[in-house]
Amino acid sequence: MLRKVVKILEDKCTGCGLCASACAEGAIEIVNGKARLISESYCDGLGACLGECPEGAILIEEREAVPFDEEAVEAACHPTAGKAPRQSQRLHAAVQSPPHSCPGVMMREMKPRQPPLTQAPAGQASSELRHWPVQLKLVAPNAPFLRDADLLLAADCVPFALPDFHPRFLRGRSVIIGCPKLDDVSFYVEKLTGIFKHSGVKSVTVLHMEVPCCFGLRRIAETALAASGRSIPLHDVTVGVEGNVLVER
């Protein structure tokens, strides 16, 4: 039948995931760093995803397509109890934000400001952060700030405990953060595997707290590195709850 269906322009897509979060039917997934229409039958053609794409990479085209299947969408979005959700649901939940949300998940890069943190008077230091977002759930595997980067993978609590986090570890690195205890470990492995495969990351520094659950971040990184098939130097740093670096290896 002739009807309206989403068309994704791959050359413009940055893989930010905003279209996936805007699609209530779960018709769009991020695959290998690009948005994909996973099934015509899941797409109602109303275009809720259009306004969320910052790159203009989504269009609505009228063409021959299978009918919209509301029952299939309902079954996919609400699996039976105990059944593992498919990848699109995990990713949808990970990047989900309200329609017309604040620009908190919009990708951006910042230029260094002066004076440097170590030279600035008290209260006038600038941040060493050079990009946004930083949450692993929100970072696209092919984000420009990851290309050929020295990557800092930090546990959420580290910057609060470590007083010299910015000049000692963040400076000159692209950072992503997460919590291996509270978040979906399998999603983290999938996302990091994609990052290691497609971004050209040159090195990885894993920065985690001394508490046992936080060591999971190192295991996640090691698992993702193995799955990616790439050989990338990994530097592991353990931070104490009193704000000191305990071990570097």
N, C-alpha and C positions, 0 to 999 in steps of 0.2 A: 504494500500500500504506500501511497505518497503521503508523507507527513514530515513535520519538523523534528530535526535531531541535532544534537550538539556536534560540532566539528572543532577539533583541537589542532592548532597550528604548532607543530612540534618545534619548528625553528625559533619560535618566539617564547616557548614555554621554559620557565626557569625551575619548575618543580616545587614552587613554594607551598603547594597544597591547599591554598585558599579555595580553589574550585571544588576540591573534594569535600571540604568542610561545609560548603554552601549547598551541596547536592544532597538533599534529604533522602533521595532514592538510592544512594550509594552507587551511582552509575559510573563514577570517575575514581580511578585509583592512581597513585603515583608509582610508576614502574620504571626502575632504572633511572630515576631522577627526572622523569617526564610524566605529565598527566596523560592518562589513557582512558578512553571510553571503553569500559569492559564489556558492556552489552547494550545493544540498541534497545532491547526490550525493557531495560531499566530506566531509559531516558524518556521523560515526559515531554521534552521539547519546549518547556516553559522558560528555560534560560536563567534560572536563579543564580547559576554560576557566573554569568557574564559580568555582572557588576562587581564581582569580587576579584577578577583577574587584573592585576596591575600592569600586565604586559600586553593586553589586548590579544591574547592568544586563543580566545574561544569565540566561536561564531555559532549562529543557528542557521542551518541550511535545510532546505526542503528537498527531500529525495526519497527514493524507494527505500523503505525500511520495514522491519518486522513491527507489529503493533506493540504499543506500550503494555506491559504485563504487570498490573498492579498487584496481583496475587504473588507473583514471583518476587517482586520488590519486598513485599511484606514478609515473605518467608526468609529472604536473605537478611533483612534488617532486624528480624526478631527470631533468631534461631531457637530451637528447643533447648530446655535446661540441660546443662552438661555438655552441650555441643560447642566445640571451639569456634569462635567467630572467624570469618575469613579475613584475609589481609586488609581488604578495603574497609571493614568495620574497625579494625585496630587502628588503621591510619586515620580514618574519619574521626575516631574518638581522640586520637592524639593531637590533631590540629583543629579540633572543633572550636568554633567561636560563634557568637551570635551574629545574625545578619547585620551588615553595616557596622561591624564592630570597630573599636578604636584601632589605630595603625600599629598595634603592638606586635603583630606578626609580619609586618611589612619588612622586606629585606632592605638593608641600607649599609653603606660603608662610610666611616668618618675619617677625616684627616687628623693627624696629630696636632695638638695645640701646645702652646708654650705658656709658661716654662715647664720643663720636664718635672716629673713627680719628685725626684730626688733633689732638685734645685729650687723648688718653689717655697716661698714663705708659707707659714702655717695657714691653712684654710684657702690657699690659692692654687693648689696642685691640680693638674688635669688628669683625667683618666687615661689609662693605657688601652682601654677598650676601643677597637677600631671597626667594629661591625655590629649588626643587630639582625636577627635575634641571636640568642645564645643557648636557649633551651634545646637539647637534642631532639625533642619531639617536634620542634618547629623548623629546624635547619634543613634545607634541601641538600641532598647529596652532591649536587653540582653547583652549589652556591659559589659565586665568584670569589668570595673571601677564603674559600677552602683550597683554591687552585694553587698547587705547589707550595702549600703552607706548612709551617711547623705548627702542629695541632696540639692544643692544650685541652685535655679531657679532664674536667675537674668535678668533683663531688660538690653538691649544692652548698654544703656547710663550710667548705674550705675557706672561701674568701672572708667569712666572718671570724674564723679562728686565726688565720695567718696575717699578721700585721703588715708584712711586706709583700703581699700577694702581687700587687701591680708591678712594682719595679723588678721583682725577683723572678716571677714566672709569667705574667701576662704580657709584658713588653715584647714586641716582635712576634707574637704568636696569635693565631686565630683560636678562639676558645669556644668550647661547647660544654654545657653542664648538665648534670642529671643526678638522680638518686637511685642507686641499685636496690635499695630496700623498698621504696614506696612505688616505684614505677614498673612497667612491663619489661622484664629482662629480655624476652624474646624479640620484642619490638626494637629495643636498643641494639641487639646483635644485628638484626636486619638492617637497621638504619646505618650503623657504623660500617657494616660490610659494604653497603652501597657507597658510602663516603670513601672508604679505602680503595674501592675498585675504580671509581670514576673521577676523583678530585685531584689525583696526583700528589696527595699529602706526602711530604718528605720525611717527617718524623712525628712521633706521638709521645707526649708526656702525660702520664696519668697521675693525677694529684688527688689523693683521697685521705680520709681521716683514719686514725688508728683503730677505731671501733670495728669489730669483726665484720659486720654487714657491709661496711664501706669497701672492704677488699674485693667485693664483687665487681666493682668497676674495672679493676685490673683484669679480672677473668673475662668480663664482657669484651674488653678491648682485645685480649689475646684470642678469644674465640672468633671475633670478627676478622681479625688479621688473618687467621688460618683459613677462614671461609673465603676471604677475598683473593687468596692466592698471591698476594704481594708480600714482598720482604721489606718491611718498614721498621727502622729502629724504634724501640719502645723504651722509654725511660720511666721508671716507677718511683713515685715519691709518697712517703707516708708522713702525714702531719698529725702532731699530737693535739689533744683537746686544749692544752695550755698555750697553743700558738707557736710551737717550735717544730722544725723539721726533724723527724726522728731517723728516717732511713731514706737514702737515695740509692737506687740501683738501676 
